[in-house]
Amino acid sequence: MHQPMFVKKRSRWTRLRAAHVVCTVCALIACMASTAFAQNEAAALAPNTANAAPIVSDAAGQVAKLTLEQQVKWLRRAAQSGALEQMDDAQLVALFESFDPLTVPRYIEQGPNGYPSYEFTMLRQERIRGVWPRKPDHMLVRLTRDPLRIYGKWLPGGPHSGQEIIYDESRRSDAMYGHLGGLFNIMPLWTSIDGSLARAQSNHRVRDLGTEFITQQFLDEGRKFAEAGITHPAQIEVKTLEGVRVVAFTYETPTGQPDFYAKKEVLGLDLRHPYFRMVESYGNDGQIFERIVFVTITPKTFEDMVFDPKNPEYKF
């Protein structure tokens, strides 16, 4: 008489165990599916850099399927890992043509667009009072922020070789100290950063030196481009200037100056970092009025003496 009751209890226990097993299996399947999804997404976002070989040729097709935010992440990882540098010209052009129009601006905007403290060499040509210089100025610049301090020296090979300037906003935010040629090469003096003497060789202020200024100008102009319906560059190509290989974007504006900084701009994106290594600006007449190339960019930490005119290495 007790046997049926035992069987019934055992049957109930068996059903409970079976239900528990089913739940466990379902949980494992869900976990595996979630893990697989995460791995697939990570694989889609991670550039292929195995054995220093170039990214597979269909990278543009793969990246085009990603969302905007995923493309920005992919581009950042590809740059930092060196994958962009490994791609040939055709692959780079195809890749950047496949991006969402906002990918590069978002990548640039998120930065960093420079370094808190760094040294760079640059080639710079500007049309001053209608005259385009035969040779570019070759400059060495040491720059640190918070506060902004700048030492600049014009190197041999350019038209203003030997000149030096120092700007320290903690001392005088409205003036720079230097010998700027001629008599002033012997007699250093303070001059306004917006004065005629400072503008004699450049249309920019000393505070505009560095990669950050070009980045901010690109972002500011980009907003105007969007308002004018310009969402894509007129041309994407790969250029090598002074040994610096970049992806160059050409933007052409409908009205040009004064609505925009330039009628046409060519900006060369660094293949490792979210900043531009070169910029060329053209006026409404089609003539170039500015070219800047950052030849080297090196993060460095400077002592106070670097921004002191009494530094024995300088000729103030």
C-alpha atoms as one frame of an Amber mdcrd trajectory, in Angstrom:
protein
   0.000   0.000   0.000   2.942   2.318   0.534   4.632   1.483  -2.761   2.452
   3.672  -5.021   3.095   6.677  -2.758   6.869   6.114  -3.040   6.656   5.911
  -6.801   4.649   9.130  -6.938   7.209  10.994  -4.805  10.059   9.671  -6.901
   8.278  10.740 -10.056   7.839  14.261  -8.731  11.526  14.423  -7.778  12.501
  13.213 -11.248  10.397  15.951 -12.877  12.002  18.605 -10.661  15.492  17.423
 -11.543  14.633  17.359 -15.235  13.302  20.899 -15.050  16.485  22.020 -13.300
  18.653  20.409 -15.983  16.622  22.097 -18.743  17.021  25.497 -17.051  20.752
  24.951 -16.637  21.160  23.976 -20.291  19.136  27.015 -21.407  21.298  29.274
 -19.241  24.469  27.774 -20.707  23.175  28.236 -24.252  22.231  31.840 -23.528
  25.652  32.474 -22.006  27.411  30.898 -24.981  25.316  32.928 -27.390  26.080
  36.143 -25.509  29.789  35.325 -25.466  29.762  34.495 -29.161  27.994  37.783
 -29.958  30.544  39.740 -27.933  33.408  37.913 -29.622  31.943  38.528 -33.070
  31.501  42.221 -32.335  35.030  42.450 -30.978  36.318  40.680 -34.071  34.475
  43.135 -36.273  35.950  46.081 -34.402  39.492  44.739 -34.080  41.718  45.381
 -37.103  43.703  42.429 -38.417  47.358  43.073 -37.640  48.662  39.503 -37.504
  52.321  39.077 -38.448  52.554  42.747 -39.480  50.658  41.884 -42.679  48.356
  44.425 -44.315  44.669  44.400 -43.394  42.629  42.116 -45.634  41.512  43.742
 -48.840  37.810  43.623 -47.967  38.273  45.721 -44.801  36.304  48.557 -46.416
  33.341  46.252 -46.979  33.481  44.971 -43.414  33.795  48.420 -41.849  30.938
  49.802 -43.950  28.546  47.457 -42.113  29.449  48.883 -38.691  27.564  51.626
 -36.899  29.046  55.118 -36.631  30.348  54.565 -33.111  31.803  51.183 -34.080
  33.569  52.763 -37.057  35.127  55.408 -34.812  36.367  52.706 -32.417  37.651
  50.600 -35.315  39.527  53.558 -36.804  41.106  54.429 -33.464  42.299  50.842
 -32.907  43.575  50.529 -36.470  45.588  53.735 -36.077  47.019  52.857 -32.667
  47.957  49.313 -33.716  49.745  50.479 -36.856  47.256  48.733 -39.152  46.548
  51.910 -41.148  50.248  52.367 -41.845  50.401  48.823 -43.228  47.689  49.404
 -45.811  48.590  50.368 -49.370  47.259  53.528 -50.985  44.307  51.855 -52.706
  43.213  50.128 -49.488  43.378  53.376 -47.538  41.318  55.272 -50.099  38.696
  52.507 -50.258  38.554  52.333 -46.466  38.015  56.048 -45.901  35.488  56.251
 -48.732  33.474  53.505 -46.993  33.217  55.376 -43.687  30.131  57.215 -42.534
  30.622  60.966 -43.285  30.777  61.669 -39.543  33.355  59.005 -38.686  36.499
  61.041 -39.353  35.175  64.263 -37.739  34.052  62.275 -34.678  37.425  60.496
 -34.514  39.242  63.834 -34.748  36.956  65.515 -32.233  37.493  62.819 -29.602
  41.249  63.375 -29.872  43.713  63.743 -28.401  44.697  66.291 -31.055  48.184
  66.854 -29.693  50.165  66.421 -26.500  50.299  68.360 -23.225  53.966  68.958
 -23.931  55.789  68.275 -27.205  58.405  69.301 -29.731  57.811  69.466 -33.459
  59.463  70.605 -36.639  57.377  72.125 -39.373  57.547  73.621 -42.834  55.358
  76.670 -43.313  54.598  78.907 -46.266  52.084  81.752 -46.224  51.131  84.317
 -48.815  51.875  87.671 -47.164  50.570  90.818 -48.887  50.062  88.798 -52.071
  53.590  87.336 -52.157  54.154  83.571 -52.010  57.611  82.774 -50.527  60.033
  80.900 -52.738  61.065  78.633 -49.843  59.138  77.509 -46.779  60.201  78.478
 -43.297  61.666  75.509 -41.441  60.890  75.764 -37.726  61.611  73.960 -34.484
  58.906  74.515 -31.864  58.792  73.446 -28.223  55.368  73.793 -26.655  53.756
  73.030 -23.319  50.288  73.833 -21.955  48.747  74.963 -18.651  50.172  77.542
 -18.935  50.832  77.857 -22.657  54.545  78.373 -23.249  56.260  78.282 -26.633
  59.821  78.443 -27.867  60.278  78.744 -31.627  63.408  78.803 -33.748  63.722
  79.245 -37.509  66.112  76.572 -38.783  68.668  76.776 -41.615  67.331  76.411
 -45.139  64.437  78.822 -44.762  64.235  82.565 -45.435  64.300  83.573 -41.739
  66.976  81.234 -40.417  68.293  82.074 -36.947  65.299  83.924 -35.583  63.889
  82.947 -32.187  60.787  83.724 -30.156  59.493  82.878 -26.700  55.893  83.164
 -25.568  54.823  82.559 -21.969  51.219  83.397 -21.143  52.000  83.221 -17.413
  54.300  86.221 -17.848  52.678  88.224 -20.643  49.683  86.784 -22.444  49.549
  89.626 -24.986  53.191  89.717 -26.100  56.115  87.566 -27.190  59.837  88.081
 -26.837  62.261  87.550 -29.676  64.677  88.707 -32.283  62.881  88.724 -35.587
  65.539  89.697 -38.121  67.560  92.721 -39.154  68.306  95.040 -36.264  66.093
  92.959 -33.982  68.360  89.964 -34.530  70.836  91.837 -32.312  68.368  93.606
 -30.038  65.629  91.279 -28.702  62.378  92.989 -27.771  58.813  92.436 -26.651
  56.151  92.766 -29.326  52.392  92.337 -29.370  51.192  88.923 -30.599  48.686
  90.804 -32.789  50.970  93.647 -33.833  52.305  94.494 -37.271  55.763  93.127
 -36.451  54.329  89.739 -35.507  52.136  89.697 -38.607  55.012  90.562 -40.941
  55.785  86.874 -41.494  52.490  85.161 -40.689  48.749  85.672 -40.787  48.497
  83.719 -37.540  49.338  84.457 -33.937  52.071  82.608 -32.069  49.337  80.938
 -29.991  48.134  79.199 -33.176  51.274  77.077 -33.450  50.651  73.340 -33.059
  48.369  70.584 -34.274  45.468  71.614 -32.040  44.767  74.840 -33.935  44.390
  73.042 -37.268  42.097  70.482 -35.637  39.842  73.145 -34.153  39.743  75.009
 -37.452  38.702  71.797 -39.220  35.895  71.181 -36.707  34.677  74.787 -36.914
  34.703  74.748 -40.709  33.077  71.295 -40.676  29.990  72.749 -39.036  29.789
  75.313 -41.829  30.276  72.536 -44.392  27.326  70.651 -42.911  25.131  73.764
 -43.022  26.075  74.210 -46.680  25.213  70.577 -47.454  28.825  69.403 -47.803
  28.962  65.953 -46.206  31.767  64.256 -48.147  35.226  65.396 -49.242  35.486
  66.199 -52.937  38.491  63.873 -53.088  40.278  61.333 -50.877  43.845  60.363
 -51.751  47.114  59.315 -50.161  50.002  61.795 -50.232  53.590  61.784 -49.034
  54.978  65.214 -48.208  58.492  65.627 -46.794  58.471  61.923 -45.933  55.117
  62.168 -44.129  52.461  59.798 -45.540  48.882  60.917 -44.915  45.326  60.364
 -46.069  44.411  63.684 -47.687  40.859  65.032 -47.771  39.986  67.823 -50.183
  37.014  69.996 -49.265  35.651  72.566 -51.690  33.236  75.212 -50.469  30.418
  76.662 -52.591  31.083  80.348 -51.871  34.620  80.438 -50.521  35.898  83.463
 -48.634  34.775  85.285 -46.537  32.056  82.777 -45.608  34.703  80.082 -45.212
  38.369  80.163 -44.267  39.289  79.033 -47.777  37.657  78.173 -51.069  39.443
  74.813 -50.986  41.173  72.983 -48.143  43.381  69.887 -48.280  43.963  68.237
 -44.904  46.332  65.298 -44.385  45.405  62.914 -41.572  48.171  61.241 -39.586
  48.039  57.436 -39.868  48.752  56.892 -36.171  47.009  59.728 -34.345  43.772
  61.762 -34.571  45.375  64.960 -35.811  46.410  66.454 -39.140  50.019  66.494
 -40.330  49.481  68.885 -43.227  47.085  71.513 -44.490  46.860  73.471 -47.723
  44.456  76.387 -48.149  43.388  77.988 -51.454  41.699  81.324 -52.058  38.780
  82.192 -54.301  41.235  82.790 -57.142  42.458  79.198 -56.930  45.890  80.202
 -55.653  47.357  78.575 -52.576  47.803  80.977 -49.658  48.978  78.630 -46.922
  50.780  75.305 -46.549  51.855  73.698 -43.275  53.560  70.320 -42.890  54.468
  68.861 -39.503  57.597  66.875 -40.331  58.219  65.454 -36.836  56.076  65.422
 -33.687  57.633  64.154 -30.453  56.064  64.173 -26.951  58.534  65.671 -24.453
  58.699  67.092 -20.959  60.493  70.436 -20.640  62.212  72.229 -17.790  61.411
  75.899 -17.146  64.734  76.943 -18.683  63.459  75.863 -22.119  61.143  78.890
 -22.082  63.617  81.327 -20.564  65.487  83.802 -22.810  68.513  83.344 -20.519
  68.928  79.766 -21.722  72.599  79.606 -22.855  71.561  77.534 -25.916  69.610
  80.491 -27.271  70.852  83.698 -28.907  68.623  86.324 -27.341
